[in-house]
Amino acid sequence: MPEFDSLDEMVLQVALTKTTGSDPFYEQNWYRILKVRYDGKIYVQRRVSETLTTLISTPYISPTGSLRVTVVGSTIYFYANE
């Protein structure tokens, strides 16, 4: 995430459907990790049907760094700066 100092947010979203013509936030059935500069937090969220759930909301240490995603069985692990 080396360019985060010039962006408002960065998102990695994993979904059941592909969208190119609309905001993926409004799609159904996805997980995402969202790093937001304006409030200095990382969010892990999911949307199942129309219900949005924030699983994690935590301040981040640095505006740049690495992001790692690991899938083990049916569990998705998100790591920001390890």
C-alpha positions in Angstrom: 0.0 0.0 0.0 2.8 2.5 -0.9 0.5 5.1 -2.5 -2.0 5.4 0.4 -0.7 8.9 1.3 -2.4 10.1 -1.9 -5.6 8.1 -1.8 -8.7 8.5 0.5 -9.2 4.7 0.9 -8.0 1.4 -0.3 -10.3 -1.7 -0.5 -9.8 -5.4 -1.2 -13.1 -7.0 -1.7 -13.9 -10.7 -2.3 -17.4 -11.3 -3.7 -19.6 -13.9 -5.3 -20.3 -11.7 -8.3 -18.3 -9.5 -10.5 -19.3 -5.9 -11.1 -17.8 -3.3 -13.4 -20.7 -0.9 -13.8 -21.7 0.0 -10.2 -20.3 0.5 -6.8 -19.3 -2.9 -5.4 -20.4 -1.8 -1.9 -24.0 -2.3 -3.0 -23.6 -5.8 -4.3 -24.7 -8.8 -2.2 -22.5 -11.4 -0.5 -19.0 -10.1 0.0 -16.1 -9.6 2.4 -13.7 -6.7 2.3 -10.9 -5.1 4.1 -11.0 -1.3 4.0 -8.3 1.1 5.0 -9.6 4.7 5.4 -7.4 7.7 5.6 -9.9 10.2 6.9 -10.6 8.4 10.2 -7.3 6.4 10.4 -8.9 3.0 10.7 -9.0 -0.4 9.1 -12.3 -2.1 8.7 -13.1 -5.8 8.0 -16.7 -6.0 6.8 -19.1 -8.4 5.2 -22.4 -8.1 3.5 -24.7 -11.1 3.4 -28.0 -10.3 1.5 -28.6 -6.7 2.6 -27.0 -6.9 6.0 -23.7 -5.1 6.4 -21.6 -6.2 9.4 -18.4 -4.6 10.6 -16.3 -7.5 12.0 -13.3 -5.4 13.0 -12.7 -1.6 13.3 -9.3 -0.7 14.5 -6.8 2.2 14.1 -3.8 1.5 11.8 -0.3 2.2 12.8 1.1 3.6 9.5 -0.5 4.9 6.3 1.6 2.6 4.1 2.6 -1.0 4.6 1.6 -4.5 3.5 -1.6 -6.4 3.3 -1.9 -10.2 3.3 -5.0 -12.3 2.9 -5.0 -16.0 3.7 -7.9 -18.4 3.2 -7.9 -21.6 5.3 -10.9 -23.8 4.8 -13.9 -21.4 5.1 -12.0 -18.8 7.1 -10.5 -15.6 5.6 -7.6 -14.0 7.5 -6.6 -10.4 6.9 -3.2 -9.1 8.0 -2.2 -5.4 7.8 1.5 -5.0 8.5 1.5 -8.5 9.9 
